[in-house]
């Protein structure tokens, strides 16, 4: 994946995040979590994502939490990602942590 890279705990992702890319993205996140206490994931605006990406984010958040590390998004997700969250059954969120992670808000209104 030439478009994405790991730098200073920040994982920069390509604009298409699908099942075809999930193994590469997983490796990047794992390497960043192994070497940094805080990892910031930079999802490009208007990224095209699928369910595999949402599942990876959920697993990465749990792994970071279990390791005492911080895993965040560089910015709140946009409407395109929100639509996938909704279609996949992630919304409405049961926990405030989910709303903070995806939308950088305390609760979704």
C-alpha positions as CSV (number, residue, x, y, z in Angstrom):
1,X,0.0,0.0,0.0
2,X,2.0,3.0,-1.2
3,X,-0.6,5.6,-0.3
4,X,-0.5,4.9,3.4
5,X,2.3,5.1,5.9
6,X,3.1,5.1,9.6
7,X,4.7,8.2,11.0
8,X,5.1,9.3,14.6
9,X,2.1,7.3,15.8
10,X,-0.1,8.5,13.0
11,X,-1.4,6.0,10.5
12,X,-2.4,7.6,7.2
13,X,-4.8,5.6,5.1
14,X,-5.8,5.5,1.5
15,X,-9.2,6.7,0.3
16,X,-10.5,3.2,-0.4
17,X,-10.7,0.9,2.6
18,X,-12.2,-2.4,1.8
19,X,-11.7,-6.1,2.5
20,X,-8.9,-6.2,-0.1
21,X,-6.9,-3.7,2.0
22,X,-7.8,-4.9,5.5
23,X,-4.7,-7.1,6.0
24,X,-2.3,-4.2,5.1
25,X,-4.1,-1.7,7.2
26,X,-4.2,-4.2,10.1
27,X,-0.4,-4.6,9.9
28,X,0.1,-0.9,9.9
29,X,-2.1,-0.4,12.9
30,X,-0.5,-3.2,14.8
31,X,3.0,-1.9,14.1
32,X,2.0,1.5,15.2
33,X,0.4,0.2,18.4
34,X,3.6,-1.8,19.1
35,X,5.8,1.2,18.9
36,X,3.7,4.1,20.2
37,X,1.5,4.7,23.2
38,X,-0.8,6.9,21.2
39,X,-2.0,6.1,17.7
40,X,-4.0,8.5,15.5
41,X,-5.7,7.1,12.5
42,X,-6.1,9.5,9.6
43,X,-9.1,8.5,7.4
44,X,-9.3,10.7,4.4
45,X,-12.4,12.8,4.0
46,X,-15.0,11.0,1.8
47,X,-13.2,7.7,2.1
48,X,-14.9,4.7,0.6
49,X,-15.1,2.0,3.3
50,X,-16.8,-1.3,3.9
51,X,-17.8,-3.4,6.9
52,X,-14.3,-5.0,7.2
53,X,-12.9,-1.6,8.0
54,X,-15.4,-1.0,10.7
55,X,-14.7,-4.4,12.2
56,X,-10.9,-3.6,12.1
57,X,-11.5,-0.3,13.9
58,X,-13.5,-2.0,16.6
59,X,-10.8,-4.7,17.1
60,X,-8.0,-2.1,17.1
61,X,-9.8,0.0,19.7
62,X,-10.2,-3.0,22.0
63,X,-6.6,-4.1,21.5
64,X,-5.3,-0.6,22.3
65,X,-7.5,-0.3,25.4
66,X,-6.3,-3.7,26.6
67,X,-2.7,-2.6,26.1
68,X,-3.2,0.7,28.0
69,X,-2.8,2.7,24.8
70,X,-4.8,5.4,23.1
71,X,-6.3,4.9,19.6
72,X,-8.2,7.8,18.1
73,X,-9.3,9.2,14.7
74,X,-7.7,12.4,13.5
75,X,-11.1,13.9,12.8
76,X,-14.7,12.9,13.2
77,X,-16.0,10.7,10.4
78,X,-18.0,12.3,7.6
79,X,-21.4,11.4,6.3
80,X,-20.1,8.6,4.0
81,X,-18.6,6.7,6.9
82,X,-21.7,7.4,9.0
83,X,-23.9,5.9,6.4
84,X,-21.8,2.7,6.5
85,X,-21.9,2.7,10.3
86,X,-25.7,2.9,10.1
87,X,-26.1,0.2,7.4
88,X,-23.9,-2.1,9.3
89,X,-26.0,-1.8,12.5
90,X,-23.4,0.1,14.5
91,X,-25.8,3.0,15.1
92,X,-27.2,4.0,17.5
93,X,-24.2,3.5,19.7
94,X,-24.7,1.9,23.1
95,X,-21.7,3.5,24.7
96,X,-20.5,7.1,24.9
97,X,-17.0,5.9,24.0
98,X,-18.2,4.9,20.6
99,X,-19.7,8.3,19.9
100,X,-16.5,10.0,21.1
101,X,-14.3,7.7,18.9
102,X,-16.3,8.1,15.7
103,X,-17.8,11.6,16.0
104,X,-15.7,13.3,18.7
105,X,-18.9,14.1,20.6
106,X,-20.4,13.0,23.9
107,X,-23.6,11.9,22.3
108,X,-25.1,11.9,18.9
109,X,-28.1,14.2,18.5
